[in-house]
Amino acid sequence: MVPSSPPRIPADAADVTQAGSLRWIAAAAGSIPEMSQVQIEQDIDLAADVFGPGGRVLFGAGHLAPVVQVLNSKPPDPDAQLRLTLGDLFSPRGGRHAHYRRPQLQVHDAATARSVLDTLRAAVAEPGEPLLVYLAGHGDMGEKPKDNRMLLWGQTEIRVTDLGAVLDQAKRPVQVVATTCFSGGFGELVFRQAEQARGPARTLRCGLFAAPWDLEASGCDPNPDRATQQGYGLHFLNALRGRDRDGAVVPLGDIDLDQDGAVSLLEAHTRVRLFSEAADVPTSTSERWLRHAAPEQGKLTPVTLPEDDHVIEVLSDRLGLRGPPSLAYADLDRRDQVIAQLQRSANQASQAEALAYREAAASLLAVWPVLDDPWHPEFAATLADHASAITTHLAESEAYRTYLSATAAAGEAHEAVWVQRTAAAPVERLVRALDNRELASRLAAEGGAAWGIYEALLDCERTVTTQ
């Protein structure tokens, strides 16, 4: 249902932005309503609650726009079933089993590329305390990490290089937390203009990300039941306030690894690495810098990395991989081979589905030529006059039965890939932590400016931001 009135916006919201005193910015949107799942809204609402006063929320198409997608709790009306069946055949898409409503959180502005970049540009124009930028929703992968992008309302997008150009001019430190697919591409922000060849950035910015630059992440569920959701944001935001994914209080010592009495961004990130049941493999700017700056070989100097050490200790025991690092590397290699084979099978299943679709579609269109175009002037009359005959055709068509079977097989094949990726994720998180410890030890032995940058990135990631 659409609420009778949107949430009220505080009168001083604009003044906070003009003063350049924002503590945080939270931005999220689907590029179109089909991609504006309710979990994105829920995560942004939770972020605003956790971060406290002094922030600005940019969401969807704005506070009046009914674009939040919520899964229906009841099955579709029988009268709509034939239309849904034809839609699933000729134009499959999400959202047909959902409804849309206005945001149920305080929204200051729409989340378009222009509004996000303009808000960020104004917020970093003057010196100040670190600014936290929380980005949620959907992402897309480019040819290189710097080409990755966050998708925003109105089919706009922010590329890693776009964000880098703004942050190159920043006069205050910036911390970026991104939960989108392929969000690790924003790790390139450690470089000037997000270009590795240009060397380290001159302004301090760090980031924590739900996934590496070339992997998807979870967290875009149209089902509003939080108990069914996974995703980086749900774990991370709850960890910042000392809670587990379900909101239950966790002993502070289980999250506060440096025992300073507060939960830092990196400690909350570490909690996700340990307890997320999704396929996410979280990463960070400090990890990106290590993989750029650490020598491939050389001496090792012991370093203190409480977050990575905790991941190694907990996951090694949980996965039965305590012992030499080679055990974890071998296990991940075996899992990667399984995933690669399953992916090949899934690709073949998708090809079979495409062939079956062409044959099933042809058998329908040979009789009713406009069924694949709901915008055609004759579509409504065709559906009204021939609904019974179309339903009978679908029930008796061998081509359509083959298509349904191929679609189910493709779905199962791709689900098998995701299941194996989910099972492999804790092993990959363990391997990344082992890599971090070894690379950091090499970089510490070398010392110099590169080690200083790594320490600065860690300090930035270890900031406590909640009030």
C-alpha positions in Angstrom: 0.0 0.0 0.0 1.1 3.6 -0.7 1.3 5.6 2.6 -0.9 8.7 2.8 2.1 10.9 3.3 5.8 10.5 3.0 8.2 10.8 6.0 8.8 14.4 7.0 12.2 15.8 6.2 13.8 17.9 9.1 13.8 21.6 8.4 17.6 21.8 9.1 18.5 19.0 6.7 19.6 21.4 3.9 21.5 23.5 6.4 23.6 20.5 7.4 24.7 20.0 3.8 25.3 23.7 3.2 27.5 23.9 6.2 29.6 21.1 4.9 29.4 19.4 8.3 28.0 16.1 7.2 29.3 13.1 9.2 28.0 10.6 6.7 26.2 10.1 3.4 24.1 7.0 2.5 23.1 6.4 -1.1 21.3 3.6 -2.7 18.9 2.9 -5.6 17.9 0.5 -8.2 18.4 1.9 -11.7 14.7 1.1 -12.4 11.9 -0.1 -10.1 12.5 -3.7 -11.0 15.9 -3.4 -9.3 14.8 -1.4 -6.2 14.3 -4.3 -3.8 13.1 -3.7 -0.3 16.2 -5.1 1.3 18.2 -2.1 -0.1 15.7 0.3 1.6 15.9 -1.7 4.8 19.7 -1.6 4.8 19.8 2.2 4.2 17.3 2.7 7.0 19.4 0.6 9.3 22.5 2.6 8.2 20.9 5.9 9.1 19.9 4.6 12.5 23.4 3.1 13.2 25.3 6.2 12.0 23.2 8.6 14.0 22.7 12.4 13.4 24.5 14.5 10.9 23.9 12.5 7.8 22.1 12.6 4.5 20.1 9.9 2.8 19.9 9.7 -1.0 17.5 6.9 -2.0 15.7 5.7 -5.0 13.7 8.3 -7.0 13.1 10.5 -3.9 10.8 10.4 -0.9 7.6 10.7 -2.9 8.3 8.0 -5.5 6.6 4.6 -5.1 9.5 2.5 -6.5 10.4 0.2 -3.6 9.8 -3.4 -4.7 8.2 -5.7 -2.1 7.4 -9.4 -2.7 3.7 -10.2 -2.7 2.6 -12.3 0.2 -0.2 -13.9 -1.8 -0.2 -15.8 -5.1 -1.3 -13.9 -8.2 -5.0 -13.6 -9.2 -6.0 -16.5 -11.4 -7.2 -14.0 -14.0 -3.7 -12.7 -14.3 -2.0 -16.0 -14.6 -2.1 -16.3 -18.4 -0.6 -12.9 -18.8 2.2 -13.8 -16.3 2.8 -17.0 -18.1 3.2 -15.2 -21.4 5.4 -12.6 -19.8 7.7 -15.3 -18.3 8.1 -16.8 -21.8 8.5 -13.7 -24.0 9.9 -11.1 -21.6 11.2 -12.6 -18.3 12.0 -10.1 -15.6 11.8 -9.5 -11.9 9.0 -7.7 -10.1 5.9 -9.3 -11.6 5.3 -11.1 -8.3 5.8 -7.9 -6.3 4.2 -4.6 -5.6 5.7 -1.1 -5.3 5.4 1.5 -2.5 6.9 4.8 -1.3 10.0 4.7 0.9 9.3 4.2 4.6 12.4 6.0 5.7 13.6 9.6 5.8 14.9 10.5 2.3 16.6 13.8 1.6 17.0 13.4 -2.2 16.9 11.0 -5.1 20.0 8.8 -5.6 21.1 9.7 -9.1 24.7 9.9 -10.2 24.5 13.7 -10.2 22.9 14.0 -6.8 25.3 11.6 -5.2 28.5 13.2 -6.7 27.2 16.7 -6.0 26.4 15.9 -2.4 29.8 14.3 -1.9 31.6 17.1 -3.6 30.0 19.7 -1.3 30.7 17.6 1.8 34.4 17.3 1.2 35.1 20.8 0.0 36.4 22.0 3.4 38.7 20.4 5.9 37.0 18.3 8.6 36.6 15.0 10.3 36.4 11.8 8.2 33.3 11.5 6.1 31.7 8.1 5.9 30.1 7.2 2.5 27.8 4.2 2.5 26.8 2.9 -1.0 24.3 0.1 -1.5 22.3 -1.4 -4.3 23.5 -2.9 -7.6 26.9 -2.8 -9.3 28.3 -3.8 -12.7 31.7 -5.1 -13.7 33.9 -3.4 -16.3 36.8 -4.6 -18.3 39.2 -3.5 -15.4 38.5 -2.7 -11.7 38.6 1.0 -12.3 35.8 0.6 -14.9 33.4 -1.0 -12.4 30.3 1.1 -11.5 27.5 1.5 -9.1 24.0 1.7 -10.7 21.7 4.5 -9.6 18.2 5.8 -10.2 17.3 6.8 -13.8 19.7 4.3 -15.3 22.6 6.5 -14.2 25.9 5.2 -12.8 29.0 6.2 -10.9 32.2 4.6 -12.1 35.2 4.1 -9.9 37.0 6.8 -11.8 34.1 9.2 -11.2 34.3 8.8 -7.5 38.1 9.0 -7.7 37.9 12.4 -9.5 35.8 13.8 -6.7 37.9 12.4 -3.9 41.1 13.6 -5.5 39.9 17.1 -4.6 38.7 16.2 -1.1 40.0 18.3 1.9 38.9 15.8 4.5 39.4 12.0 4.8 36.8 9.8 3.3 35.7 6.2 4.2 33.7 4.3 1.6 31.6 1.3 2.5 30.1 -0.3 -0.7 27.8 -3.4 -0.6 27.2 -3.7 -4.3 28.2 -6.5 -6.6 31.8 -6.1 -7.9 32.3 -3.4 -5.2 35.9 -4.3 -4.8 36.6 -2.2 -7.9 36.3 0.8 -5.6 39.5 -0.4 -4.0 41.2 1.4 -6.8 40.5 4.6 -4.9 43.8 4.1 -3.2 45.4 5.4 -6.4 45.3 8.9 -7.8 42.4 9.2 -10.3 41.7 5.5 -9.4 44.6 4.6 -11.8 47.3 2.3 -10.5 49.8 3.8 -12.9 49.4 7.2 -11.3 50.6 6.1 -7.9 49.0 6.5 -4.5 46.3 9.1 -3.9 47.4 12.3 -2.3 44.2 12.5 -0.2 43.4 9.9 2.5 40.5 7.6 1.5 39.9 4.0 2.5 37.1 1.5 1.9 35.5 -1.7 2.8 33.6 -3.7 0.2 31.2 -6.7 0.0 33.0 -8.5 -2.8 36.2 -8.4 -5.0 36.1 -6.4 -8.2 35.1 -9.5 -10.2 32.6 -11.3 -8.0 28.9 -10.7 -7.3 27.5 -10.0 -3.8 24.2 -10.7 -2.1 21.8 -8.2 -0.5 19.1 -7.3 -3.0 16.1 -9.3 -1.8 12.5 -8.3 -2.5 11.3 -10.4 0.5 10.9 -8.0 3.4 11.4 -10.7 6.0 14.8 -9.9 7.5 15.2 -13.4 8.8 15.5 -14.8 5.3 18.1 -12.2 4.2 21.8 -12.4 4.0 24.1 -9.7 2.7 27.1 -7.7 3.8 25.1 -4.6 4.9 22.8 -6.5 7.3 25.8 -8.2 9.1 28.1 -5.1 8.9 25.6 -2.5 10.2 24.4 -4.7 13.1 28.0 -5.5 14.0 28.8 -1.8 14.3 26.2 -1.6 17.1 27.4 -4.8 18.8 24.7 -7.1 17.4 24.5 -10.2 15.2 22.6 -10.4 11.9 19.3 -10.9 13.7 19.8 -7.9 16.0 20.7 -9.9 19.1 23.3 -8.4 21.4 26.8 -10.0 21.1 29.4 -9.8 23.9 31.5 -6.8 22.9 34.7 -8.8 23.2 33.6 -11.0 20.4 33.7 -8.1 18.0 36.0 -5.5 19.6 39.2 -7.2 18.7 41.5 -4.5 19.9 39.6 -4.2 23.2 39.3 -0.4 23.1 35.6 -0.5 24.1 34.2 0.3 20.6 33.5 -1.4 17.3 35.5 0.0 14.4 34.5 -0.2 10.7 37.2 -2.9 10.1 36.0 -4.9 13.1 32.5 -4.9 11.8 33.9 -5.9 8.4 35.7 -8.8 10.1 32.5 -9.9 11.6 31.0 -10.2 8.1 33.9 -12.3 7.0 33.3 -14.7 9.8 29.5 -15.0 10.0 28.0 -14.2 6.6 26.3 -17.2 5.1 26.3 -15.6 1.7 28.7 -16.1 -1.2 30.3 -12.7 -0.4 34.1 -12.5 -0.1 34.6 -9.0 1.5 37.7 -7.0 0.7 39.2 -3.6 1.5 41.5 -0.8 0.3 44.3 -2.0 2.6 44.1 -5.4 0.9 44.3 -3.8 -2.5 47.3 -1.8 -1.5 49.1 -4.9 -0.2 48.6 -6.6 -3.5 50.1 -3.6 -5.3 52.9 -2.7 -3.0 54.2 -5.8 -1.2 57.2 -7.6 -2.7 56.5 -11.0 -4.3 59.4 -12.4 -2.5 61.8 -11.4 0.3 62.2 -11.2 4.0 59.3 -11.5 6.5 58.9 -9.2 9.5 56.2 -10.2 12.0 53.2 -7.8 12.1 50.2 -7.4 14.3 47.0 -7.8 12.3 44.3 -8.6 14.9 41.5 -8.7 12.3 43.1 -11.0 9.9 44.6 -13.2 12.7 41.1 -13.6 14.2 39.7 -14.6 10.8 42.5 -17.2 10.4 42.0 -18.6 13.8 38.2 -18.9 13.7 37.8 -20.1 10.1 40.7 -22.5 10.3 39.0 -24.3 13.2 35.5 -24.1 11.7 36.6 -25.4 8.3 38.9 -28.1 9.7 41.9 -26.4 8.0 44.1 -25.7 10.9 47.7 -26.3 10.0 50.0 -25.1 7.2 48.5 -22.5 4.8 48.9 -25.0 2.0 45.8 -26.9 3.3 43.5 -23.9 2.8 45.0 -23.1 -0.6 44.6 -26.7 -1.8 41.0 -26.8 -0.6 40.1 -23.6 -2.4 41.8 -24.8 -5.6 39.7 -28.0 -5.4 36.5 -26.0 -4.9 37.3 -23.6 -7.7 37.7 -26.5 -10.1 34.2 -27.8 -9.1 32.7 -24.4 -9.6 34.3 -24.0 -13.0 32.9 -27.3 -14.1 29.4 -26.4 -12.7 29.6 -23.1 -14.5 30.3 -24.8 -17.8 27.3 -27.0 -17.2 25.2 -24.0 -16.4 26.3 -22.3 -19.6 25.3 -25.3 -21.6 21.9 -25.4 -19.8 21.3 -21.8 -20.7 22.1 -22.5 -24.4 19.6 -25.4 -24.3 17.0 -23.1 -22.7 17.5 -20.5 -25.4 16.9 -23.1 -28.2 13.8 -24.4 -26.4 12.5 -20.9 -26.1 12.8 -20.2 -29.8 10.8 -23.3 -30.6 8.1 -22.7 -28.0 7.7 -19.0 -29.0 7.5 -19.9 -32.7 4.7 -22.4 -32.1 2.6 -19.6 -30.3 3.4 -16.8 -32.7 2.5 -18.9 -35.7 -1.1 -18.7 -34.5 -1.2 -15.5 -32.5 1.5 -13.1 -34.0 1.1 -10.3 -31.4 1.5 -12.3 -28.2 5.1 -11.2 -27.7 4.1 -7.5 -27.8 1.8 -6.3 -25.0 2.0 -2.8 -26.5 0.5 -3.8 -29.8 -3.0 -2.4 -30.4 -4.3 -5.9 -31.0 -2.7 -7.6 -28.0 -5.5 -7.0 -25.5 -8.2 -8.1 -27.9 -6.2 -11.2 -28.9 -5.7 -12.2 -25.2 -9.4 -11.6 -24.4 -10.8 -13.4 -27.4 -8.4 -16.4 -27.4 -7.4 -16.9 -23.8 -9.0 -20.3 -23.6 -7.3 -21.5 -26.9 -3.9 -20.1 -25.8 -4.2 -21.8 -22.5 -5.0 -25.1 -24.2 -2.1 -24.6 -26.6 0.3 -24.2 -23.7 -1.1 -27.2 -21.9 -0.7 -29.5 -25.0 2.4 -28.0 -26.7 5.4 -30.4 -26.6 7.6 -27.4 -27.5 6.4 -25.5 -24.4 6.8 -28.5 -22.1 10.4 -28.8 -23.4 11.0 -25.1 -22.7 9.7 -25.4 -19.2 11.9 -28.4 -18.6 14.9 -26.6 -20.0 14.2 -23.5 -17.9 14.0 -25.6 -14.8 17.2 -27.4 -15.7 19.0 -24.1 -16.3 17.8 -22.7 -13.0 19.0 -25.7 -11.1 22.3 -25.6 -12.9 22.9 -21.9 -12.0 21.7 -22.5 -8.5 24.3 -25.3 -8.1 27.0 -22.8 -9.0 25.7 -20.4 -6.4 25.5 -23.1 -3.8 29.1 -24.1 -4.4 30.2 -20.5 -4.4 28.5 -20.0 -1.0 30.2 -23.1 0.3 33.6 -21.9 -1.0 33.3 -18.4 0.3 34.6 -19.0 3.9 37.6 -20.8 2.4 38.3 -17.9 0.1 38.0 -15.5 3.0 40.5 -17.6 5.0 42.9 -17.7 2.0 42.7 -13.9 1.6 43.5 -13.5 5.3 46.5 -15.8 5.0 47.6 -13.8 1.9 47.2 -10.5 3.9 49.3 -11.7 6.7 52.2 -12.8 4.4 52.0 -9.8 2.2 52.0 -7.4 5.2 55.0 -9.2 6.6 56.9 -8.7 3.4 55.9 -5.1 3.1 56.9 -4.4 6.8 60.3 -5.9 6.1 60.7 -3.5 3.2 59.4 -0.5 5.1 59.5 2.9 3.6 56.6 5.0 2.2 54.6 2.0 1.0 54.5 0.6 4.5 53.4 4.0 5.8 50.5 4.1 3.3 49.4 0.7 4.4 49.4 1.7 8.1 47.4 4.9 7.2 44.8 2.8 5.3 44.5 0.4 8.3 44.1 3.4 10.7 41.4 4.8 8.4 39.6 1.5 8.2 39.8 1.1 12.0 37.9 4.3 12.6 34.9 4.2 15.0 32.1 6.1 13.4 28.9 5.4 15.5 27.8 7.7 18.2 
